[in-house]
């Protein structure tokens, strides 16, 4: 595969200490075009701001400021001393604190999985903040089978001797649901998930995040976000679904389309939960959608 060349944006690593003492990290891709609203990127449960590196560079090159956030316990943000701090409410408070520091009162949002849950909740709490939104493989109803699958691997790390072994493991374990992903993108995704530290491969997030899924059982029902999603029907909305997703069903997408007449949708073929946002086709479609946003 020929590696796509993206604009040479230089994000700034920014830090903020929140009231409970944790130091949070976010990437700020500045833009000289303040007339465009910034794009705020919110990652998945155990993911980091780096997941948006290609999307952010492309959108930034088109004249829009981009901010990608590391939640507490992920990426370069501090780990919480108590895993009970890894809640949607606490993370939402952190997001608001970062937006306040960045002097952002209105924005366009892109959220993968948990990030999309945050977008729905943020729009319900502060409707004027969200002017347009992109939900990546998430909807108001989350499928329990997918949550059980995620529970089996979050916070768990088999012994790995090198990054090449790590890349091979990720490709082998995820390829059935992601048959269209090329080797170069597996390497990028692996480096967004793990780092080499003191000669060892370690996770880029706090393993205690696994406790956020303790209540997920074969008989459990995860909370739904239909009331929160109702607020998004007033804004431009792009919903991305992975073709083989086990978290976001076709039926949920159809119900969302019925509620939000302004909803555009994109199916990423050959990818599951959640589309990696690394392929040129998906990035271009996101960029085209954003071209039509404030």
Residue pairs with C-beta under 8 A, 6 or more apart in sequence:
1 182
1 183
1 184
1 185
3 184
4 54
4 280
6 54
6 57
6 58
6 61
7 57
7 58
7 60
7 61
8 57
9 29
9 56
9 57
9 60
9 61
10 29
11 27
11 28
11 29
11 56
11 66
11 68
12 27
12 28
12 29
12 30
13 25
13 27
13 76
14 25
14 26
14 27
14 28
14 101
14 102
15 23
15 24
15 25
16 23
16 24
16 26
16 97
16 98
16 101
17 23
17 24
18 24
18 72
18 93
18 94
18 97
20 85
22 72
22 77
22 78
22 80
23 77
23 78
24 69
24 70
24 71
24 72
24 77
24 78
24 94
24 97
24 98
25 49
25 70
25 75
25 76
25 77
26 49
26 67
26 68
26 69
26 70
26 98
26 102
27 49
27 50
27 56
27 66
27 67
27 68
28 65
28 66
28 67
28 102
29 56
29 57
29 59
29 60
29 65
29 66
29 67
29 68
30 65
31 38
31 60
31 63
31 64
31 65
31 66
32 63
33 63
33 64
33 65
34 65
36 63
36 64
36 65
36 294
37 64
37 106
37 107
37 108
37 131
37 132
37 293
37 294
38 64
38 65
38 66
38 67
38 102
38 104
38 107
38 108
39 56
39 59
39 64
39 65
39 66
39 67
39 107
39 108
39 109
39 110
39 290
40 66
40 67
40 68
40 69
40 95
40 99
40 104
40 107
40 108
40 109
40 110
41 49
41 51
41 52
41 55
41 56
41 66
41 67
41 68
41 69
41 109
41 110
41 111
41 115
42 69
42 95
42 109
42 110
42 111
42 112
42 114
42 115
42 116
42 118
42 119
43 49
43 51
43 52
43 68
43 69
43 70
43 71
43 74
43 111
43 112
43 113
43 114
43 115
44 51
44 112
44 113
44 114
44 115
44 274
45 113
45 114
45 150
45 154
45 209
45 212
46 74
46 154
46 155
46 203
46 205
46 209
47 74
47 112
47 113
47 192
47 193
47 205
48 70
48 74
48 75
48 76
48 192
48 204
48 205
49 68
49 69
49 70
49 75
50 68
50 75
50 191
50 192
51 68
51 112
51 192
51 276
51 277
52 66
52 68
52 110
52 277
53 68
53 192
54 277
54 278
54 283
55 66
55 110
55 277
55 283
55 286
56 66
56 68
58 283
58 284
58 286
58 287
59 66
59 286
59 287
59 290
60 66
62 287
62 290
62 291
64 108
64 290
67 98
67 99
67 102
67 104
69 94
69 95
69 98
70 76
70 77
71 77
71 86
71 91
71 94
72 78
72 79
72 80
72 85
72 86
72 90
72 91
72 94
73 79
73 80
73 85
73 86
73 205
73 206
73 208
73 209
74 204
74 205
74 206
74 209
75 204
75 205
79 206
79 208
80 86
80 206
80 208
83 206
83 208
83 209
83 211
83 212
84 211
86 206
86 208
86 209
86 211
86 212
87 212
88 114
88 117
88 118
88 121
91 118
92 118
92 121
92 122
92 125
95 118
95 122
96 126
99 105
99 107
99 129
105 128
105 129
106 128
106 129
106 131
106 294
107 129
107 130
107 131
108 130
108 131
108 132
108 133
108 134
108 290
108 293
108 294
109 119
109 122
109 130
109 132
109 133
109 134
110 133
110 134
110 136
110 286
111 117
111 118
111 119
111 133
111 134
111 135
111 136
111 138
112 136
112 137
112 138
112 274
112 277
113 136
113 137
113 138
113 247
113 273
113 274
114 138
115 136
115 138
116 135
116 136
116 137
116 138
116 139
117 138
117 225
119 130
119 133
119 135
119 232
120 135
120 140
120 225
120 228
120 229
120 231
120 232
121 225
121 228
122 129
122 130
123 129
123 130
123 133
123 228
123 231
123 232
123 235
124 227
124 228
124 231
127 231
127 234
130 231
130 232
130 235
131 235
131 236
131 293
131 294
132 235
132 236
132 237
132 290
132 293
132 294
133 232
133 235
133 236
133 237
133 238
134 237
134 238
134 239
134 240
134 286
134 289
134 290
135 237
135 238
135 239
135 240
136 240
136 274
136 275
136 277
137 240
137 241
137 242
137 245
137 247
137 248
137 273
137 274
137 275
138 247
138 248
138 274
139 225
139 229
139 239
139 248
139 249
139 252
139 253
139 255
139 256
140 224
140 225
140 226
140 228
140 229
140 252
140 255
140 256
141 224
141 225
141 226
141 249
141 252
141 255
142 222
142 224
142 247
142 248
143 246
143 247
143 248
143 249
144 216
144 218
144 220
144 221
144 222
145 246
146 245
146 246
146 247
146 248
146 273
147 213
147 216
147 222
147 247
148 216
148 217
148 218
149 246
150 213
150 247
151 210
151 213
151 216
154 209
154 210
154 213
155 203
155 207
155 208
155 209
155 210
156 207
156 210
157 194
157 201
157 202
157 203
157 207
158 169
160 166
160 169
160 194
160 201
161 201
162 201
163 190
163 191
163 194
163 196
163 201
165 201
166 190
166 193
166 194
166 201
167 183
167 186
167 187
167 190
170 186
170 189
170 190
170 193
171 181
171 183
171 186
174 181
174 272
175 181
177 242
177 244
177 246
177 271
177 272
177 273
178 244
178 270
178 271
178 272
178 276
179 270
180 269
180 270
180 271
180 279
181 189
181 270
181 271
181 276
181 278
181 279
185 276
185 278
185 279
188 278
189 276
189 278
192 204
193 203
193 204
194 201
194 202
194 203
194 204
195 201
195 202
195 204
196 202
216 222
229 256
229 259
229 260
230 259
232 260
233 259
233 260
233 261
233 262
233 263
235 262
236 262
236 264
236 289
236 292
236 293
237 260
237 262
237 263
237 264
238 263
238 264
238 265
238 266
238 286
238 289
239 253
239 256
239 263
239 264
239 265
239 266
240 265
240 266
240 267
240 268
240 275
240 282
240 286
241 248
241 250
241 253
241 265
241 266
241 267
241 268
242 248
242 267
242 268
242 271
242 272
242 273
242 274
242 275
243 267
243 268
243 269
243 270
243 271
243 272
244 270
244 271
244 272
245 272
245 273
245 274
246 272
246 273
247 273
247 274
248 273
253 265
256 263
257 263
257 265
264 289
266 282
266 285
268 275
268 279
268 282
275 282
277 283
277 286
